[in-house]
Amino acid sequence: MRVNVLWFAELADRMNERETVIELPEGVAVRDLRGRVGDQFGQIADLLDRCMVAINGEYAGPERVLKSGDQVAFIPPVSGG
């Protein structure tokens, strides 16, 4: 299956793009995706544990199973004044 992953803030900067299409087997949960993304894209691995994840515009927990065509957003913490 394919999911469209959106990158924000520092993730987008490190990836040099705002979105990536990722191929996954059926039944992959958010927890599994986080690990796969970290393995595949080492330049952002250190940020992934601190990111919130949203699927199709709704925040999702680690157990949420992805479906083909889902839009997954990794949202890093933001600081500033």
C-alpha positions in Angstrom: 0.0 0.0 0.0 1.1 3.6 -0.4 0.8 6.5 2.1 1.6 10.1 1.5 3.8 11.5 4.3 3.9 15.2 5.0 6.9 16.8 6.6 6.8 20.1 8.6 9.2 22.5 10.1 12.7 21.0 10.7 11.7 17.7 9.2 10.9 19.4 5.9 14.2 21.3 6.1 16.2 18.1 6.6 14.3 16.2 4.0 14.5 19.0 1.4 10.9 18.3 0.5 7.5 18.7 2.0 6.1 15.3 1.2 7.1 11.7 0.3 5.2 8.7 -0.9 6.1 5.6 1.0 5.3 2.0 0.1 4.2 -0.2 3.1 2.8 -3.6 3.7 -0.8 -3.9 4.8 -1.5 -3.7 8.5 1.3 -1.2 9.4 0.5 0.9 12.5 1.8 4.4 13.3 4.4 2.9 15.6 5.7 0.7 12.8 5.8 3.6 10.3 7.8 5.7 12.7 10.4 3.0 12.9 10.5 2.4 9.1 10.8 6.2 8.4 13.7 6.5 10.9 15.5 3.6 9.3 14.9 4.8 5.7 15.6 8.5 6.4 18.4 8.7 8.9 18.7 12.5 8.7 15.4 12.8 10.6 15.5 9.7 12.9 16.5 11.8 16.0 13.4 13.9 15.7 10.7 11.3 15.1 10.1 10.2 18.7 9.2 13.8 19.6 6.7 14.3 16.7 3.0 14.1 16.9 1.4 12.1 14.1 -1.8 13.0 12.3 -3.6 10.8 9.8 -6.0 12.5 7.4 -6.0 15.6 9.5 -6.7 13.9 12.9 -4.1 13.1 15.6 -3.4 9.4 15.8 -1.9 7.2 18.5 0.8 4.5 18.0 -1.7 1.7 17.6 -3.6 3.3 14.7 -3.4 1.1 11.6 -2.8 2.8 8.3 -4.8 2.3 5.1 -3.7 2.8 1.5 -4.0 6.4 0.5 -3.8 7.8 4.0 -2.1 11.2 4.4 0.3 11.0 7.4 1.7 14.1 8.9 4.8 14.1 11.2 4.6 17.3 13.2 7.6 18.2 15.3 7.4 20.3 18.5 7.6 24.0 17.8 9.2 26.6 20.1 9.7 30.2 19.9 8.4 33.5 21.1 
